[in-house]
Amino acid sequence: MRFHSKIAAIALIASLTGFSATVAFAQSANSNQQAQTQNDELNQKLAAVDQMVIERMQILNMPGYCLAIIKNGQVVFQKPYGYADVSQTRPVTNQTVFGLASLTKTFTALTLLSLVDKGLVNLDDPLSKYVRDLSPQYQNLTIRQLASMTAGVPKVVPQEVEWRNQIPILDKMPLQFEPGSQYLYSNFSYRLLGTVITNVTKRDYLEVVRETILNPLQMNNTATTVIMSKYGIVATAYGDNNGKGPLRQIEYKNPEVSFSAGMLASTSDDLVRYVFGLMSRKIISPQAYQTMWYTRPPLTTGAPSPWAFGWSAGKKEKMGGQYVVAMNGGTPGVASSIIIFPESNSAIISLSNLRKPPIYQIAQKAAAIMFAPQNASGPAPSAQEDEQATESSSD
């Protein structure tokens, strides 16, 4: 009996072992099949993005463009298109330097929050603590109001000159509304924050940004178009009268005018490093990240505010309720975008040396193809479309 029991037990074990092996093989095969399906779907989406970019460049008569896609913490697509200089037939590469314009504000906000982490700046302090000789109306503005574009600082001044000569002009202009009661996109708010950074650190703005962000992330080709021009890798800026005229070479905006609201220039490679640095959440404290990406101070009226600390942010219905932070940059000859999905470590990065509203839709469409649910329609929501749509309104 015992002998037969042992034989039965052995047979049972062998049977179970074979069954387990069969199950394991089936699971492995199923897993491989799922991985292959996912890979095929990814390749199809990337092919659709690539074709869309090629078509849009032809339709929009774009000289040059760079697009990078990060999905689940990995670069799955990075491609340059067209020419950095049309007359010289110099092709765009991932090392070509493009102007960033208002994407500079994200660097300014990040640097400012690093100073908050160090106890050198308090967001609820009045501007007068950090910048002297301002009129009473400007003295009482808080750093938080400036960083969230709710200070009432004018959007336009009579004359845009180098920032150091611009402050007295701005200081004589009345605020547009009671601070904290409305949202108004104003480059001058972020130029004032740049002055806060320089006064607190007693150092040049770009030097502080370099120490805080560029050097740690090895962003060696990020500075201004003026500084980078000696290396021969800066894209030539172009205009076409918003699509109404022929493509023509134009001059970049003077970095000394744009200052901390729009002076920086960078490459696709460097911005990939920048986005990975942001998504690592190690540059500033967790509380500072909460302030930068998640906390949007409500207006005194109780209405929500859409923008703060360099980014538009919120859950987007067209993206299946995903949380999205985004920013565009634009001046003549510059159209730049970063769209980040922080909860999945995914992003879209784009750069162009021609600016007009439809160019921003390329990055939005790429985001929709890559990250929107299949039943969603239309392009991904963009940041600051109203501010970035006209030539005169942004840095």
C-alpha positions in Angstrom: 0.0 0.0 0.0 2.8 2.3 1.0 4.6 1.5 -2.2 1.6 2.2 -4.4 0.9 5.4 -2.4 4.5 6.6 -3.1 4.0 5.8 -6.8 0.8 7.7 -6.9 2.3 10.6 -5.1 5.2 10.7 -7.5 2.8 10.6 -10.4 0.8 13.4 -9.0 3.9 15.5 -8.4 5.1 14.8 -12.0 1.6 15.7 -13.3 1.5 19.0 -11.3 5.1 19.8 -12.3 4.2 19.3 -16.0 1.0 21.4 -15.5 3.0 24.2 -13.8 5.5 24.1 -16.6 2.7 24.3 -19.2 1.1 27.2 -17.3 4.5 29.0 -17.0 5.1 28.5 -20.8 1.6 29.7 -21.6 2.0 32.8 -19.4 5.5 33.5 -20.9 4.1 33.2 -24.4 1.1 35.4 -23.5 3.4 38.0 -21.9 5.7 38.0 -25.0 2.6 38.4 -27.2 1.4 41.3 -25.1 4.8 42.9 -25.2 5.0 42.5 -29.0 1.5 44.0 -29.3 2.4 46.9 -27.2 5.6 47.4 -29.2 3.6 47.3 -32.4 1.1 49.8 -31.1 4.0 52.1 -30.0 5.7 51.9 -33.4 2.4 52.6 -35.1 1.9 55.7 -33.0 5.4 56.9 -33.6 5.0 56.4 -37.3 1.8 58.4 -37.2 3.5 61.2 -35.3 6.4 61.3 -37.7 4.1 61.4 -40.7 2.1 64.2 -39.1 5.2 66.3 -38.5 6.4 65.9 -42.0 3.0 66.9 -43.4 2.6 69.9 -41.1 6.1 71.2 -41.9 5.3 71.2 -45.6 1.9 72.8 -45.1 3.2 75.5 -42.8 6.4 76.1 -44.8 8.5 75.5 -41.7 12.3 75.7 -41.9 13.3 73.6 -39.0 11.8 71.6 -36.1 12.8 69.2 -33.4 10.5 66.8 -31.6 11.3 64.5 -28.6 8.9 62.0 -26.9 9.4 60.5 -23.5 7.1 57.6 -22.5 7.2 55.9 -19.1 10.6 57.4 -18.3 12.3 56.5 -21.6 13.0 58.4 -24.8 11.1 56.6 -27.5 11.4 59.2 -30.2 13.8 62.1 -30.9 14.1 63.5 -34.4 15.3 66.7 -36.1 13.5 67.9 -39.2 14.4 70.5 -41.9 17.0 73.2 -41.7 18.7 75.3 -39.0 19.6 77.6 -41.9 17.8 77.4 -45.2 20.2 79.4 -47.3 23.2 77.3 -46.1 21.2 74.1 -46.2 22.5 73.5 -42.7 20.3 70.7 -41.2 18.7 70.7 -37.8 20.2 68.2 -35.3 19.4 67.4 -31.8 22.3 69.6 -30.8 20.9 72.7 -32.7 20.3 75.6 -30.4 16.8 77.2 -30.6 15.4 80.1 -28.7 13.2 79.1 -25.8 11.4 82.4 -25.2 8.8 81.9 -22.4 10.0 78.5 -21.5 12.7 80.5 -19.7 10.0 81.2 -17.1 10.0 77.6 -16.0 13.8 77.9 -15.3 13.1 81.2 -13.4 10.4 79.6 -11.3 12.5 76.5 -10.5 15.5 78.7 -9.5 13.2 80.9 -7.4 11.8 77.8 -5.6 15.4 76.6 -4.9 16.0 79.8 -3.1 12.8 79.3 -1.1 14.1 75.9 -0.1 17.3 77.6 1.1 15.4 80.1 3.2 16.6 83.0 1.1 13.1 83.9 -0.3 9.7 83.8 1.2 6.9 83.6 -1.3 4.5 85.8 0.8 7.1 88.6 1.3 6.5 91.9 -0.4 8.6 92.7 -3.4 10.1 95.7 -1.5 12.1 93.2 0.7 14.2 92.2 -2.4 13.9 95.1 -4.8 14.5 98.7 -3.6 13.3 102.1 -4.9 9.9 101.0 -6.3 6.7 102.9 -6.1 4.3 101.9 -3.3 2.0 100.0 -5.6 4.8 97.7 -6.7 6.5 97.5 -3.2 3.5 95.7 -1.8 3.2 93.0 -4.5 4.1 89.5 -3.1 6.5 87.1 -4.7 3.7 84.5 -5.0 1.5 87.0 -6.8 4.3 87.7 -9.3 5.0 84.0 -9.8 1.4 83.2 -10.4 0.7 86.2 -12.7 -1.9 87.6 -10.4 -0.1 90.8 -9.3 -1.8 93.0 -11.9 1.5 94.0 -13.5 0.8 95.4 -17.0 1.1 93.2 -20.0 2.5 95.9 -22.3 4.8 98.9 -21.7 5.4 101.9 -24.1 9.0 101.0 -24.8 10.8 97.6 -24.4 14.4 98.3 -23.8 17.1 96.4 -21.8 15.5 95.3 -18.5 17.7 97.5 -16.3 16.3 100.5 -18.2 12.8 99.1 -18.3 12.2 99.0 -14.6 11.7 102.7 -14.2 9.3 102.7 -17.1 7.2 99.9 -15.6 7.3 101.4 -12.1 5.4 104.5 -13.4 2.6 102.4 -14.9 -0.5 101.7 -12.8 -1.4 98.1 -11.9 -4.1 96.6 -14.0 -6.3 95.4 -11.1 -6.2 94.7 -7.4 -3.4 92.2 -6.8 -4.7 88.7 -6.4 -8.1 89.3 -7.9 -7.3 88.4 -11.5 -4.9 86.5 -13.8 -3.0 88.4 -16.4 0.0 86.9 -18.3 2.8 89.5 -18.0 6.4 89.1 -18.9 7.3 91.9 -16.6 6.2 89.9 -13.5 8.9 87.3 -14.4 11.5 89.9 -15.1 10.9 91.3 -11.7 11.4 87.8 -10.3 14.7 87.6 -12.1 15.8 90.8 -10.3 14.8 89.2 -7.0 17.0 86.2 -7.9 20.0 88.4 -8.7 19.6 90.7 -5.7 19.2 87.8 -3.2 22.2 85.9 -4.6 24.2 89.0 -5.6 25.1 87.1 -8.8 24.1 87.2 -12.5 20.8 85.6 -13.3 22.3 83.1 -15.8 25.0 82.2 -13.4 22.5 81.3 -10.8 20.4 79.3 -13.3 23.6 77.5 -14.5 24.6 76.5 -10.9 21.0 75.5 -9.9 19.9 73.6 -13.1 22.2 73.6 -16.1 25.4 72.2 -14.5 23.8 69.5 -12.4 21.8 68.3 -15.4 24.8 68.7 -17.8 22.9 71.1 -20.0 26.1 72.4 -21.6 24.4 73.9 -24.7 21.9 76.1 -22.8 22.5 79.8 -22.5 21.4 82.7 -24.8 21.5 82.8 -28.6 24.2 85.6 -28.3 26.4 83.4 -26.1 25.9 80.3 -28.2 26.3 82.0 -31.6 30.1 81.7 -31.5 29.8 77.9 -31.7 27.9 77.9 -35.0 25.1 75.7 -33.8 22.3 78.3 -33.3 19.3 78.0 -35.7 18.6 81.0 -37.8 15.4 82.7 -36.8 12.7 83.1 -39.5 9.4 84.9 -39.9 6.6 84.8 -42.6 4.2 87.4 -41.3 2.1 84.8 -39.6 1.8 82.8 -42.8 0.9 85.8 -45.0 4.3 86.3 -46.5 7.4 84.5 -47.7 9.9 83.0 -45.3 12.5 85.5 -44.3 15.5 85.7 -42.0 14.9 87.8 -38.9 16.8 88.7 -35.7 16.3 87.1 -32.3 15.0 89.3 -29.6 17.7 90.8 -27.4 18.2 88.6 -24.3 18.9 91.7 -22.3 15.3 92.8 -23.0 13.7 89.5 -22.3 15.9 88.8 -19.3 14.4 86.1 -17.0 11.1 85.9 -18.8 12.5 84.8 -22.1 16.3 85.0 -22.6 17.4 81.3 -22.7 18.1 79.1 -25.7 18.7 75.4 -25.7 18.8 72.1 -27.7 16.6 69.1 -28.0 19.2 67.0 -26.2 19.5 69.5 -23.3 15.7 69.8 -22.9 15.4 66.1 -22.7 17.9 66.3 -19.8 15.9 69.1 -18.3 12.6 67.2 -18.4 14.2 64.1 -16.9 15.6 66.3 -14.2 12.2 67.8 -13.5 10.5 64.4 -13.5 13.1 63.0 -11.1 11.7 65.5 -8.5 15.2 65.9 -7.0 16.1 69.5 -8.0 13.9 71.1 -5.4 12.1 69.8 -2.3 8.8 67.9 -2.4 7.0 70.9 -1.0 8.5 73.1 -3.8 7.4 70.6 -6.4 3.9 70.8 -5.0 4.0 74.6 -5.3 5.3 74.5 -8.8 3.1 71.8 -10.4 0.1 71.3 -8.2 -0.9 74.3 -6.1 -2.7 77.0 -8.0 -3.6 79.8 -5.6 -7.2 80.7 -6.1 -8.1 84.4 -6.9 -9.5 86.6 -4.1 -12.8 86.3 -5.9 -12.8 82.5 -5.3 -12.3 81.7 -9.0 -9.6 79.2 -9.9 -6.3 80.4 -11.4 -5.0 78.4 -14.4 -1.3 79.1 -14.1 1.6 79.5 -11.6 5.3 79.1 -11.3 6.0 78.7 -15.0 3.4 76.1 -15.9 -0.2 75.7 -16.8 -1.4 72.6 -14.8 -4.4 70.5 -14.2 -6.4 67.4 -15.2 -7.4 67.4 -18.9 -10.6 65.7 -20.0 -9.3 65.3 -23.6 -6.3 63.4 -22.2 -8.6 61.0 -20.2 -8.3 63.0 -17.0 -4.5 62.7 -16.9 -2.7 65.5 -15.0 -0.8 67.7 -17.4 1.7 70.5 -16.9 2.7 72.5 -20.0 4.2 75.7 -21.3 4.8 77.3 -24.6 7.4 79.9 -25.6 7.2 82.3 -28.5 8.8 85.3 -30.0 9.5 86.0 -33.7 11.6 83.1 -34.9 10.9 81.0 -31.8 8.2 78.4 -31.1 8.9 76.0 -28.2 6.7 73.7 -26.1 7.0 71.3 -23.2 4.1 69.1 -22.2 4.6 66.8 -19.2 2.5 64.0 -17.8 4.2 63.9 -14.4 2.3 60.9 -13.1 3.6 58.6 -15.9 7.0 60.2 -16.4 6.0 61.1 -20.0 6.5 64.2 -22.0 6.6 66.0 -25.4 9.3 68.5 -26.2 9.4 70.6 -29.4 11.5 73.4 -30.8 11.2 75.5 -34.0 12.9 78.5 -35.7 9.6 79.8 -37.0 6.7 81.0 -35.0 3.0 81.1 -35.7 0.0 79.5 -33.8 -0.4 76.3 -35.9 3.2 75.3 -35.1 2.2 74.8 -31.4 -0.5 72.4 -32.5 2.1 69.9 -33.8 3.3 69.2 -30.2 -0.3 69.1 -29.0 -1.3 66.6 -31.7 1.7 64.5 -31.0 0.7 64.4 -27.3 -2.9 63.4 -28.3 -1.6 60.6 -30.6 0.8 59.2 -27.9 -1.0 59.7 -24.7 -4.8 60.4 -25.2 -7.3 57.5 -24.7 -8.4 56.0 -28.0 -11.9 57.4 -27.7 -10.6 60.9 -27.2 -10.7 63.3 -30.1 -9.0 66.6 -30.9 -5.5 67.9 -29.9 -4.2 67.9 -26.4 -4.8 71.1 -24.5 -2.0 73.6 -24.7 -0.6 76.1 -22.2 -1.0 79.8 -22.7 -2.5 79.6 -26.2 -4.0 83.0 -25.9 -0.7 84.6 -24.8 1.4 82.7 -27.3 -0.8 83.3 -30.3 0.3 86.8 -31.1 3.7 88.2 -31.9 3.6 91.0 -29.3 2.5 89.2 -26.2 5.2 86.8 -25.1 9.0 86.4 -24.5 
